[in-house]
Amino acid sequence: MSAEARTILAVEDNDDDQFLLREAWKKAGLANPLEIVADGERACDYLSGEGPYADRSRYPFPVMLLLDIKLPGKTGLEVLAWIRGQERFKTLPVIMLTASTWPEEVVEAYRLGANSFVIKPSAAQELTDLLSAVRGYWLRFNEFPRS
């Protein structure tokens, strides 16, 4: 299955940002199914295929994770540390997509194994442009590990 046909998981707690992400997704022409969960615990459950996410035909393992830092409960950095501590998830590309501009969080995200750290644009067109770039690099030119 090509990368452009596989699910991408986003972890975003803000309803408005979820809406903007879905709209920009369509405008950027991403063919990948987009699943969104609202907190770190749900992200871990989704990745593990636990609870409501046990049905992998309905909730397939993602080809990539877009992860916010500021989340209720388990933060994005805690989710990232958990992911990189799981052998089965070590190769999952994780793009931190966040409004946080704290230099310490950027350093910590990369230290924990983030593949990229992107400041979430506030303008809808900039978010569409960003997702077009993600589509071009990560989904068209990047080679993913075979699973």
Biotite code that builds the C-alpha atoms (Angstrom):
import biotite.structure as struc

atoms = struc.array([
    struc.Atom([0.000, 0.000, 0.000], chain_id="A", res_id=1, res_name="MET", atom_name="CA", element="C"),
    struc.Atom([1.423, 3.402, -0.943], chain_id="A", res_id=2, res_name="SER", atom_name="CA", element="C"),
    struc.Atom([2.046, 5.996, 1.750], chain_id="A", res_id=3, res_name="ALA", atom_name="CA", element="C"),
    struc.Atom([-0.570, 8.234, 0.150], chain_id="A", res_id=4, res_name="GLU", atom_name="CA", element="C"),
    struc.Atom([-3.277, 5.643, 0.820], chain_id="A", res_id=5, res_name="ALA", atom_name="CA", element="C"),
    struc.Atom([-2.443, 5.093, 4.496], chain_id="A", res_id=6, res_name="ARG", atom_name="CA", element="C"),
    struc.Atom([-3.977, 6.775, 7.512], chain_id="A", res_id=7, res_name="THR", atom_name="CA", element="C"),
    struc.Atom([-2.373, 9.699, 9.290], chain_id="A", res_id=8, res_name="ILE", atom_name="CA", element="C"),
    struc.Atom([-3.152, 10.222, 12.955], chain_id="A", res_id=9, res_name="LEU", atom_name="CA", element="C"),
    struc.Atom([-3.320, 13.729, 14.409], chain_id="A", res_id=10, res_name="ALA", atom_name="CA", element="C"),
    struc.Atom([-3.466, 14.454, 18.124], chain_id="A", res_id=11, res_name="VAL", atom_name="CA", element="C"),
    struc.Atom([-5.177, 17.793, 18.627], chain_id="A", res_id=12, res_name="GLU", atom_name="CA", element="C"),
    struc.Atom([-7.378, 18.795, 21.559], chain_id="A", res_id=13, res_name="ASP", atom_name="CA", element="C"),
    struc.Atom([-8.729, 22.113, 20.247], chain_id="A", res_id=14, res_name="ASN", atom_name="CA", element="C"),
    struc.Atom([-12.016, 21.722, 18.338], chain_id="A", res_id=15, res_name="ASP", atom_name="CA", element="C"),
    struc.Atom([-11.354, 24.816, 16.199], chain_id="A", res_id=16, res_name="ASP", atom_name="CA", element="C"),
    struc.Atom([-7.878, 23.552, 15.283], chain_id="A", res_id=17, res_name="ASP", atom_name="CA", element="C"),
    struc.Atom([-9.352, 20.141, 14.430], chain_id="A", res_id=18, res_name="GLN", atom_name="CA", element="C"),
    struc.Atom([-11.814, 21.827, 12.078], chain_id="A", res_id=19, res_name="PHE", atom_name="CA", element="C"),
    struc.Atom([-9.081, 23.950, 10.465], chain_id="A", res_id=20, res_name="LEU", atom_name="CA", element="C"),
    struc.Atom([-6.875, 20.886, 10.064], chain_id="A", res_id=21, res_name="LEU", atom_name="CA", element="C"),
    struc.Atom([-9.642, 18.938, 8.307], chain_id="A", res_id=22, res_name="ARG", atom_name="CA", element="C"),
    struc.Atom([-10.414, 21.874, 5.984], chain_id="A", res_id=23, res_name="GLU", atom_name="CA", element="C"),
    struc.Atom([-6.748, 22.485, 5.147], chain_id="A", res_id=24, res_name="ALA", atom_name="CA", element="C"),
    struc.Atom([-6.346, 18.714, 4.612], chain_id="A", res_id=25, res_name="TRP", atom_name="CA", element="C"),
    struc.Atom([-8.986, 18.810, 1.875], chain_id="A", res_id=26, res_name="LYS", atom_name="CA", element="C"),
    struc.Atom([-7.622, 21.994, 0.293], chain_id="A", res_id=27, res_name="LYS", atom_name="CA", element="C"),
    struc.Atom([-4.078, 20.578, 0.266], chain_id="A", res_id=28, res_name="ALA", atom_name="CA", element="C"),
    struc.Atom([-5.375, 17.575, -1.657], chain_id="A", res_id=29, res_name="GLY", atom_name="CA", element="C"),
    struc.Atom([-4.252, 14.925, 0.797], chain_id="A", res_id=30, res_name="LEU", atom_name="CA", element="C"),
    struc.Atom([-5.775, 11.589, -0.167], chain_id="A", res_id=31, res_name="ALA", atom_name="CA", element="C"),
    struc.Atom([-4.749, 9.952, 3.112], chain_id="A", res_id=32, res_name="ASN", atom_name="CA", element="C"),
    struc.Atom([-7.499, 9.255, 5.597], chain_id="A", res_id=33, res_name="PRO", atom_name="CA", element="C"),
    struc.Atom([-7.094, 11.557, 8.611], chain_id="A", res_id=34, res_name="LEU", atom_name="CA", element="C"),
    struc.Atom([-7.940, 10.318, 12.095], chain_id="A", res_id=35, res_name="GLU", atom_name="CA", element="C"),
    struc.Atom([-7.926, 12.825, 14.954], chain_id="A", res_id=36, res_name="ILE", atom_name="CA", element="C"),
    struc.Atom([-7.863, 12.061, 18.659], chain_id="A", res_id=37, res_name="VAL", atom_name="CA", element="C"),
    struc.Atom([-8.134, 14.751, 21.312], chain_id="A", res_id=38, res_name="ALA", atom_name="CA", element="C"),
    struc.Atom([-5.627, 13.724, 23.968], chain_id="A", res_id=39, res_name="ASP", atom_name="CA", element="C"),
    struc.Atom([-2.463, 11.797, 24.702], chain_id="A", res_id=40, res_name="GLY", atom_name="CA", element="C"),
    struc.Atom([-4.176, 8.814, 26.294], chain_id="A", res_id=41, res_name="GLU", atom_name="CA", element="C"),
    struc.Atom([-6.344, 8.289, 23.221], chain_id="A", res_id=42, res_name="ARG", atom_name="CA", element="C"),
    struc.Atom([-3.258, 8.593, 21.014], chain_id="A", res_id=43, res_name="ALA", atom_name="CA", element="C"),
    struc.Atom([-1.570, 5.783, 22.949], chain_id="A", res_id=44, res_name="CYS", atom_name="CA", element="C"),
    struc.Atom([-4.747, 3.682, 22.804], chain_id="A", res_id=45, res_name="ASP", atom_name="CA", element="C"),
    struc.Atom([-5.059, 4.266, 19.048], chain_id="A", res_id=46, res_name="TYR", atom_name="CA", element="C"),
    struc.Atom([-1.430, 3.337, 18.388], chain_id="A", res_id=47, res_name="LEU", atom_name="CA", element="C"),
    struc.Atom([-1.689, 0.246, 20.597], chain_id="A", res_id=48, res_name="SER", atom_name="CA", element="C"),
    struc.Atom([-5.001, -0.800, 19.045], chain_id="A", res_id=49, res_name="GLY", atom_name="CA", element="C"),
    struc.Atom([-6.685, -0.837, 22.443], chain_id="A", res_id=50, res_name="GLU", atom_name="CA", element="C"),
    struc.Atom([-10.192, -0.027, 23.619], chain_id="A", res_id=51, res_name="GLY", atom_name="CA", element="C"),
    struc.Atom([-12.339, 1.577, 20.924], chain_id="A", res_id=52, res_name="PRO", atom_name="CA", element="C"),
    struc.Atom([-9.369, 1.430, 18.498], chain_id="A", res_id=53, res_name="TYR", atom_name="CA", element="C"),
    struc.Atom([-8.987, -2.367, 18.575], chain_id="A", res_id=54, res_name="ALA", atom_name="CA", element="C"),
    struc.Atom([-10.632, -2.771, 15.163], chain_id="A", res_id=55, res_name="ASP", atom_name="CA", element="C"),
    struc.Atom([-7.662, -2.199, 12.812], chain_id="A", res_id=56, res_name="ARG", atom_name="CA", element="C"),
    struc.Atom([-9.902, -2.310, 9.751], chain_id="A", res_id=57, res_name="SER", atom_name="CA", element="C"),
    struc.Atom([-11.672, 0.775, 11.106], chain_id="A", res_id=58, res_name="ARG", atom_name="CA", element="C"),
    struc.Atom([-8.624, 2.348, 12.825], chain_id="A", res_id=59, res_name="TYR", atom_name="CA", element="C"),
    struc.Atom([-5.569, 1.295, 10.811], chain_id="A", res_id=60, res_name="PRO", atom_name="CA", element="C"),
    struc.Atom([-2.098, 1.853, 12.166], chain_id="A", res_id=61, res_name="PHE", atom_name="CA", element="C"),
    struc.Atom([-0.961, 5.253, 10.868], chain_id="A", res_id=62, res_name="PRO", atom_name="CA", element="C"),
    struc.Atom([1.874, 5.921, 8.464], chain_id="A", res_id=63, res_name="VAL", atom_name="CA", element="C"),
    struc.Atom([2.621, 9.140, 10.369], chain_id="A", res_id=64, res_name="MET", atom_name="CA", element="C"),
    struc.Atom([1.673, 11.018, 13.524], chain_id="A", res_id=65, res_name="LEU", atom_name="CA", element="C"),
    struc.Atom([1.017, 14.767, 13.793], chain_id="A", res_id=66, res_name="LEU", atom_name="CA", element="C"),
    struc.Atom([1.386, 15.505, 17.487], chain_id="A", res_id=67, res_name="LEU", atom_name="CA", element="C"),
    struc.Atom([0.532, 18.645, 19.443], chain_id="A", res_id=68, res_name="ASP", atom_name="CA", element="C"),
    struc.Atom([2.506, 19.354, 22.624], chain_id="A", res_id=69, res_name="ILE", atom_name="CA", element="C"),
    struc.Atom([-0.126, 21.022, 24.774], chain_id="A", res_id=70, res_name="LYS", atom_name="CA", element="C"),
    struc.Atom([-2.659, 18.283, 25.465], chain_id="A", res_id=71, res_name="LEU", atom_name="CA", element="C"),
    struc.Atom([-4.887, 17.492, 28.429], chain_id="A", res_id=72, res_name="PRO", atom_name="CA", element="C"),
    struc.Atom([-3.598, 14.661, 30.599], chain_id="A", res_id=73, res_name="GLY", atom_name="CA", element="C"),
    struc.Atom([-0.600, 13.089, 28.893], chain_id="A", res_id=74, res_name="LYS", atom_name="CA", element="C"),
    struc.Atom([1.296, 15.819, 27.011], chain_id="A", res_id=75, res_name="THR", atom_name="CA", element="C"),
    struc.Atom([2.625, 15.462, 23.490], chain_id="A", res_id=76, res_name="GLY", atom_name="CA", element="C"),
    struc.Atom([6.160, 15.130, 24.812], chain_id="A", res_id=77, res_name="LEU", atom_name="CA", element="C"),
    struc.Atom([5.033, 12.331, 27.143], chain_id="A", res_id=78, res_name="GLU", atom_name="CA", element="C"),
    struc.Atom([3.314, 10.598, 24.209], chain_id="A", res_id=79, res_name="VAL", atom_name="CA", element="C"),
    struc.Atom([6.480, 10.973, 22.143], chain_id="A", res_id=80, res_name="LEU", atom_name="CA", element="C"),
    struc.Atom([8.619, 9.483, 24.931], chain_id="A", res_id=81, res_name="ALA", atom_name="CA", element="C"),
    struc.Atom([6.146, 6.591, 25.231], chain_id="A", res_id=82, res_name="TRP", atom_name="CA", element="C"),
    struc.Atom([6.217, 5.991, 21.451], chain_id="A", res_id=83, res_name="ILE", atom_name="CA", element="C"),
    struc.Atom([10.005, 5.921, 21.282], chain_id="A", res_id=84, res_name="ARG", atom_name="CA", element="C"),
    struc.Atom([10.081, 3.568, 24.282], chain_id="A", res_id=85, res_name="GLY", atom_name="CA", element="C"),
    struc.Atom([8.009, 1.003, 22.363], chain_id="A", res_id=86, res_name="GLN", atom_name="CA", element="C"),
    struc.Atom([10.073, -1.108, 19.970], chain_id="A", res_id=87, res_name="GLU", atom_name="CA", element="C"),
    struc.Atom([7.118, -1.581, 17.618], chain_id="A", res_id=88, res_name="ARG", atom_name="CA", element="C"),
    struc.Atom([6.664, 2.199, 17.188], chain_id="A", res_id=89, res_name="PHE", atom_name="CA", element="C"),
    struc.Atom([10.293, 3.353, 16.913], chain_id="A", res_id=90, res_name="LYS", atom_name="CA", element="C"),
    struc.Atom([10.109, 3.890, 13.154], chain_id="A", res_id=91, res_name="THR", atom_name="CA", element="C"),
    struc.Atom([6.778, 5.785, 13.187], chain_id="A", res_id=92, res_name="LEU", atom_name="CA", element="C"),
    struc.Atom([7.448, 9.286, 11.825], chain_id="A", res_id=93, res_name="PRO", atom_name="CA", element="C"),
    struc.Atom([6.337, 11.878, 14.369], chain_id="A", res_id=94, res_name="VAL", atom_name="CA", element="C"),
    struc.Atom([5.884, 15.486, 13.357], chain_id="A", res_id=95, res_name="ILE", atom_name="CA", element="C"),
    struc.Atom([5.334, 17.837, 16.244], chain_id="A", res_id=96, res_name="MET", atom_name="CA", element="C"),
    struc.Atom([2.662, 20.258, 14.986], chain_id="A", res_id=97, res_name="LEU", atom_name="CA", element="C"),
    struc.Atom([2.191, 22.771, 17.718], chain_id="A", res_id=98, res_name="THR", atom_name="CA", element="C"),
    struc.Atom([1.735, 26.430, 18.591], chain_id="A", res_id=99, res_name="ALA", atom_name="CA", element="C"),
    struc.Atom([4.524, 26.148, 21.153], chain_id="A", res_id=100, res_name="SER", atom_name="CA", element="C"),
    struc.Atom([7.603, 28.215, 20.384], chain_id="A", res_id=101, res_name="THR", atom_name="CA", element="C"),
    struc.Atom([9.472, 27.472, 23.599], chain_id="A", res_id=102, res_name="TRP", atom_name="CA", element="C"),
    struc.Atom([13.071, 26.615, 22.622], chain_id="A", res_id=103, res_name="PRO", atom_name="CA", element="C"),
    struc.Atom([13.241, 24.082, 25.464], chain_id="A", res_id=104, res_name="GLU", atom_name="CA", element="C"),
    struc.Atom([10.296, 22.157, 24.009], chain_id="A", res_id=105, res_name="GLU", atom_name="CA", element="C"),
    struc.Atom([11.878, 22.104, 20.553], chain_id="A", res_id=106, res_name="VAL", atom_name="CA", element="C"),
    struc.Atom([15.099, 20.668, 21.995], chain_id="A", res_id=107, res_name="VAL", atom_name="CA", element="C"),
    struc.Atom([13.205, 18.165, 24.140], chain_id="A", res_id=108, res_name="GLU", atom_name="CA", element="C"),
    struc.Atom([11.063, 16.997, 21.219], chain_id="A", res_id=109, res_name="ALA", atom_name="CA", element="C"),
    struc.Atom([14.125, 16.263, 19.100], chain_id="A", res_id=110, res_name="TYR", atom_name="CA", element="C"),
    struc.Atom([15.917, 14.671, 22.059], chain_id="A", res_id=111, res_name="ARG", atom_name="CA", element="C"),
    struc.Atom([12.941, 12.341, 22.495], chain_id="A", res_id=112, res_name="LEU", atom_name="CA", element="C"),
    struc.Atom([12.979, 11.353, 18.825], chain_id="A", res_id=113, res_name="GLY", atom_name="CA", element="C"),
    struc.Atom([10.668, 13.712, 16.917], chain_id="A", res_id=114, res_name="ALA", atom_name="CA", element="C"),
    struc.Atom([11.326, 13.635, 13.186], chain_id="A", res_id=115, res_name="ASN", atom_name="CA", element="C"),
    struc.Atom([10.249, 17.239, 12.707], chain_id="A", res_id=116, res_name="SER", atom_name="CA", element="C"),
    struc.Atom([9.037, 20.218, 14.756], chain_id="A", res_id=117, res_name="PHE", atom_name="CA", element="C"),
    struc.Atom([6.660, 22.594, 13.001], chain_id="A", res_id=118, res_name="VAL", atom_name="CA", element="C"),
    struc.Atom([5.001, 25.701, 14.416], chain_id="A", res_id=119, res_name="ILE", atom_name="CA", element="C"),
    struc.Atom([1.291, 25.476, 13.684], chain_id="A", res_id=120, res_name="LYS", atom_name="CA", element="C"),
    struc.Atom([0.346, 28.375, 11.391], chain_id="A", res_id=121, res_name="PRO", atom_name="CA", element="C"),
    struc.Atom([-2.531, 30.561, 12.543], chain_id="A", res_id=122, res_name="SER", atom_name="CA", element="C"),
    struc.Atom([-3.718, 31.437, 9.026], chain_id="A", res_id=123, res_name="ALA", atom_name="CA", element="C"),
    struc.Atom([-5.799, 28.861, 7.147], chain_id="A", res_id=124, res_name="ALA", atom_name="CA", element="C"),
    struc.Atom([-3.868, 29.281, 3.877], chain_id="A", res_id=125, res_name="GLN", atom_name="CA", element="C"),
    struc.Atom([-0.526, 28.808, 5.650], chain_id="A", res_id=126, res_name="GLU", atom_name="CA", element="C"),
    struc.Atom([-1.820, 25.575, 7.204], chain_id="A", res_id=127, res_name="LEU", atom_name="CA", element="C"),
    struc.Atom([-2.900, 24.406, 3.739], chain_id="A", res_id=128, res_name="THR", atom_name="CA", element="C"),
    struc.Atom([0.582, 25.284, 2.414], chain_id="A", res_id=129, res_name="ASP", atom_name="CA", element="C"),
    struc.Atom([2.202, 23.386, 5.280], chain_id="A", res_id=130, res_name="LEU", atom_name="CA", element="C"),
    struc.Atom([0.086, 20.289, 4.619], chain_id="A", res_id=131, res_name="LEU", atom_name="CA", element="C"),
    struc.Atom([0.922, 20.510, 0.910], chain_id="A", res_id=132, res_name="SER", atom_name="CA", element="C"),
    struc.Atom([4.596, 20.460, 1.891], chain_id="A", res_id=133, res_name="ALA", atom_name="CA", element="C"),
    struc.Atom([3.990, 17.468, 4.177], chain_id="A", res_id=134, res_name="VAL", atom_name="CA", element="C"),
    struc.Atom([2.265, 15.707, 1.297], chain_id="A", res_id=135, res_name="ARG", atom_name="CA", element="C"),
    struc.Atom([5.105, 16.490, -1.087], chain_id="A", res_id=136, res_name="GLY", atom_name="CA", element="C"),
    struc.Atom([7.996, 15.499, 1.140], chain_id="A", res_id=137, res_name="TYR", atom_name="CA", element="C"),
    struc.Atom([6.701, 12.909, 3.589], chain_id="A", res_id=138, res_name="TRP", atom_name="CA", element="C"),
    struc.Atom([4.134, 11.168, 1.408], chain_id="A", res_id=139, res_name="LEU", atom_name="CA", element="C"),
    struc.Atom([5.615, 11.489, -2.060], chain_id="A", res_id=140, res_name="ARG", atom_name="CA", element="C"),
    struc.Atom([9.401, 11.498, -1.731], chain_id="A", res_id=141, res_name="PHE", atom_name="CA", element="C"),
    struc.Atom([10.071, 9.969, 1.688], chain_id="A", res_id=142, res_name="ASN", atom_name="CA", element="C"),
    struc.Atom([10.618, 6.210, 1.878], chain_id="A", res_id=143, res_name="GLU", atom_name="CA", element="C"),
    struc.Atom([8.864, 4.575, 4.831], chain_id="A", res_id=144, res_name="PHE", atom_name="CA", element="C"),
    struc.Atom([10.031, 1.363, 6.473], chain_id="A", res_id=145, res_name="PRO", atom_name="CA", element="C"),
    struc.Atom([8.171, -1.688, 5.211], chain_id="A", res_id=146, res_name="ARG", atom_name="CA", element="C"),
    struc.Atom([5.753, -3.030, 7.772], chain_id="A", res_id=147, res_name="SER", atom_name="CA", element="C"),
])
